[in-house]
Amino acid sequence: MDWGSIIESLFRGLIGESFIVFALAAIGLNLHFGYTGLLNFGQAVFMAAGAYGLAMMVATIGPAANRNFGWDLSESTLFWLGIFVGVVVFPVVFALIMGIPTLRLRADYLAIVTIAVAEIFRIVVRSPTPSIKKWTNSSDGLTGFSGTFYDMSPFSTQDRYLFNLFTGNQMFLVIVGWGVLAIGATICWLLVRSPWGRVLKAIREDEDAARSLGKNAYSYKMQALILGGVFGAVGGMIRAIGFSVAQPDNFITDVTFFVWVALILGGAGKVLAPIVGASLVYGLLNFSDTFLREGVAAEVIPESIMTGTQVGQVRFMLMGLGLALLAAFRPQGIFGNKEEMALDDR
């Protein structure tokens, strides 16, 4: 067995692009559920909003505006406009669509609506209808929007960095992603320690009590939904840049499931817990995948037990077993408290 490859795979999961993407999304979900008690089962739609906000502005909307209005916006200008649209405009729109009709109702209504909106958005952007396809390129997705980002990279595309873990472009993305993650965690820490954050916790524990003290619970929940969506959008944008494509099937319901796994594993209601949870999830997924494949290839694991084509399914079975054990013996997660998992669902 190639232990060097197994260890490299482990560390790529612990600190690499996938970890960064899902850590950012989990920070946003932590604001929703961990601090406000909002059951958001559609975090993938916020991630898709970030990806498509950037991609559409650079690849379709921006060039169309240049043609139709005689503008002369460069690709780099469109890139920065795309970041604004993906991080601010699209997440706010989706949060308002989901929040306005549901946040005055019981928590389960928001859960249903977020699942529905996430699936509706994915189905719409992959539609082959010409009037939609010209903006989203249907199931093939949008490309050609990440060049400006990688043009800023100081790393050679011919070399590998950090103990041979990453190519030049990957290294640049990971460094930028770590910087964004650090800023995001700091902002979250400052917010939850502020009076605003304490109101969110009060709403989570007992919304009626918070209202009796004169707090507009609906307004605070909407603010938390928007802000958590912004974190998810940043994560989705980084994922799209890493893949160099904004493709609808990169934001399926399973994506939200992985964000929830990261949050629950780390512990809800703690600033750094979802970051640690995301790191462990992808570290263990990468480790188990490479370990099992190496074991099958070296015939340490006989074909009567597992073949190479079954490794993908088995590693998710192991994850499911781990989650079942976590739910049984540590339901609050590694760093969480049991009281942080309770919410007022009235």
Secondary structure, 3 states (H helix, E strand, C coil): CCHHHHHHHHHHHHHCHHHHHHHHHHHHHHHHHHHCCCCCCCHHHHHHHHHHHHHHHHHHHHHHHHHHHCCCCCHHHHHHHHHHHHHHHHHHHHHHHHHCCCCCCCHHHHHHHHHHHHHHHHHHHCCCCHHHHHHHCHHHCECCCCHHHHHCCCCCCCCEECCCCEEHHHHHHHHHHHHHHHHHHHHHHHHHCCHHHHHHHHHHHCHHHHHHCCCCHHHHHHHHHHHHHHHHHHHHHHHHHHHCCECHHHHCHHHHHHHHHHHHHHCCCCCCHHHHHHHHHHHHHHHHHHHHHHHHHCCCCCCCCCCHHHHHHHHHHHHHHHHHHHHHHCCCCCCCCHHHHCCCCC
